[in-house]
Amino acid sequence: MNSSLSNRVWRAGALAVGLLVLAISPGMPALADEKEALTGQEIFKRCGYKYPGEDQRSKFTVLLRDKQGNVKKSEYLRFWKDFKGKGGVADKMLLFTIFPPDAKGSAFMRVAYTEEKGRKVDQWIYLPVLRKIRRVSIRDPGDNFLNSNLTYADVSQRALEDDNHKFIGTREIKGLRFYLVESTPKEKRPLYSKRVFWFFKQDKWEDCVNTRIDYYDPQGELLKEQFIKWQKVGNAWVWERVLVRNKQNLTASVFQVSEVLINTGLPDNVFSARTLSRGPGAIPAIKLPPQRQPEEAAPVAEPDSAASG
């Protein structure tokens, strides 16, 4: 993309993420929660783990911006299923590239395992030009997911017991309040020294969701910020738009999830090498009763407008 078009695309993506923007000043003092004596672990347990559905079918769009402002766009058809620990498998995901045209037909499969399994994530890619399926190893959980600002560790769910969770107060913006929880890892050589989660405070705990994560590098410096806008499809919670800004290398990523269907009865056996090479046409079509349109679930603890520049 040329620079002018890149900026327009990026601004559109960032603007979409910034619907119901909340301008948060890093220097704003935290407010004590006067009504409830809450612990960080309790808040994280109630707000940090949301029901994603038994399976999902969706369109997945990724915008990557480099430090010069150039934007690269990729689009995928995404199929995901929760395996609930069966055979030591946590979940499986398929991605089929539909844009850009020169990558159309390539496919990606990811299998994540339970903590008890003690096994790293497995990945495979299918390259139509070579007509071959190749296994891709993850040497480091800090490797970038789809070349974005999120790592494989970021997109893998950590167990509640993997971190110490400390409630550090609330922040109020335009009448909306956020619980802030600082999570520090228990492992000896962590990827991050800490993460600070912003949970949107609602009247009902089931509506409390994570809208922002601040990541700090091993030296304790702010590394990146992640801003999350959710959609609710039926009773499932799904990302709608996510903006991730790396504060140190000045790159950024936007993720958009659209056309979401949940609980479609995806068979276990579609997550296979055969499906990778045959494409999404190998996945059984579905006939579902009309699903409710996704609802905007919560405002975003967003940065100021400079994020889109």
Secondary structure as the mmCIF struct_conf table of DSSP 4:
data_model
#
loop_
_struct_conf.conf_type_id
_struct_conf.id
_struct_conf.beg_label_comp_id
_struct_conf.beg_label_asym_id
_struct_conf.beg_label_seq_id
_struct_conf.end_label_comp_id
_struct_conf.end_label_asym_id
_struct_conf.end_label_seq_id
HELX_RH_AL_P HELX_RH_AL_P1 SER A 3 VAL A 17
TURN_TY1_P TURN_TY1_P1 GLY A 18 LEU A 20
STRN STRN1 VAL A 21 VAL A 21
TURN_TY1_P TURN_TY1_P2 PRO A 26 GLY A 27
HELX_LH_PP_P HELX_LH_PP_P1 MET A 28 ALA A 30
STRN STRN2 LEU A 31 LEU A 31
HELX_LH_PP_P HELX_LH_PP_P2 ALA A 32 ALA A 32
BEND BEND1 GLU A 34 LYS A 35
HELX_RH_AL_P HELX_RH_AL_P2 GLY A 40 CYS A 47
BEND BEND2 GLY A 48 GLY A 48
BEND BEND3 GLU A 54 GLU A 54
STRN STRN3 ASP A 55 ARG A 65
TURN_TY1_P TURN_TY1_P3 LYS A 67 GLN A 68
STRN STRN4 VAL A 71 ASP A 82
TURN_TY1_P TURN_TY1_P4 LYS A 84 GLY A 85
HELX_RH_3T_P HELX_RH_3T_P1 LYS A 86 GLY A 88
STRN STRN5 VAL A 89 PHE A 99
BEND BEND4 PRO A 100 PRO A 100
HELX_RH_3T_P HELX_RH_3T_P2 PRO A 101 ALA A 103
TURN_TY1_P TURN_TY1_P5 LYS A 104 GLY A 105
STRN STRN6 ALA A 107 TYR A 113
TURN_TY1_P TURN_TY1_P6 GLU A 115 GLY A 118
HELX_LH_PP_P HELX_LH_PP_P3 LYS A 120 VAL A 121
STRN STRN7 ASP A 122 LEU A 127
TURN_TY1_P TURN_TY1_P7 PRO A 128 ARG A 131
STRN STRN8 LYS A 132 VAL A 136
BEND BEND5 ARG A 139 ARG A 139
TURN_TY1_P TURN_TY1_P8 PRO A 141 GLY A 142
BEND BEND6 ASP A 143 ASP A 143
STRN STRN9 ASN A 144 ASN A 144
HELX_RH_3T_P HELX_RH_3T_P3 PHE A 145 ASN A 147
BEND BEND7 SER A 148 LEU A 150
STRN STRN10 THR A 151 THR A 151
TURN_TY1_P TURN_TY1_P9 TYR A 152 VAL A 155
BEND BEND8 SER A 156 SER A 156
HELX_LH_PP_P HELX_LH_PP_P4 GLN A 157 ALA A 159
HELX_RH_3T_P HELX_RH_3T_P4 LEU A 160 ASP A 162
STRN STRN11 ASP A 163 ILE A 173
TURN_TY1_P TURN_TY1_P10 LYS A 174 GLY A 175
STRN STRN12 LEU A 176 PRO A 185
BEND BEND9 GLU A 187 ARG A 189
BEND BEND10 LEU A 191 LEU A 191
BEND BEND11 SER A 193 SER A 193
STRN STRN13 LYS A 194 PHE A 200
BEND BEND12 ASP A 203 LYS A 204
HELX_RH_3T_P HELX_RH_3T_P5 TRP A 205 ASP A 207
STRN STRN14 ASN A 210 TYR A 216
TURN_TY1_P TURN_TY1_P11 PRO A 218 GLN A 219
BEND BEND13 GLY A 220 GLY A 220
STRN STRN15 LEU A 222 VAL A 233
TURN_TY1_P TURN_TY1_P12 GLY A 234 ASN A 235
STRN STRN16 ALA A 236 ASN A 246
TURN_TY1_P TURN_TY1_P13 LYS A 247 ASN A 249
STRN STRN17 ALA A 252 ILE A 262
HELX_RH_3T_P HELX_RH_3T_P6 ASP A 268 VAL A 270
BEND BEND14 PHE A 271 SER A 272
HELX_RH_AL_P HELX_RH_AL_P3 ALA A 273 ARG A 278
HELX_RH_3T_P HELX_RH_3T_P7 PRO A 280 ALA A 282
BEND BEND15 ILE A 283 ILE A 283
HELX_LH_PP_P HELX_LH_PP_P5 PRO A 284 ALA A 285
HELX_LH_PP_P HELX_LH_PP_P6 PRO A 289 PRO A 294
STRN STRN18 GLU A 295 GLU A 296
STRN STRN19 VAL A 300 VAL A 300
HELX_RH_3T_P HELX_RH_3T_P8 SER A 305 SER A 308
#
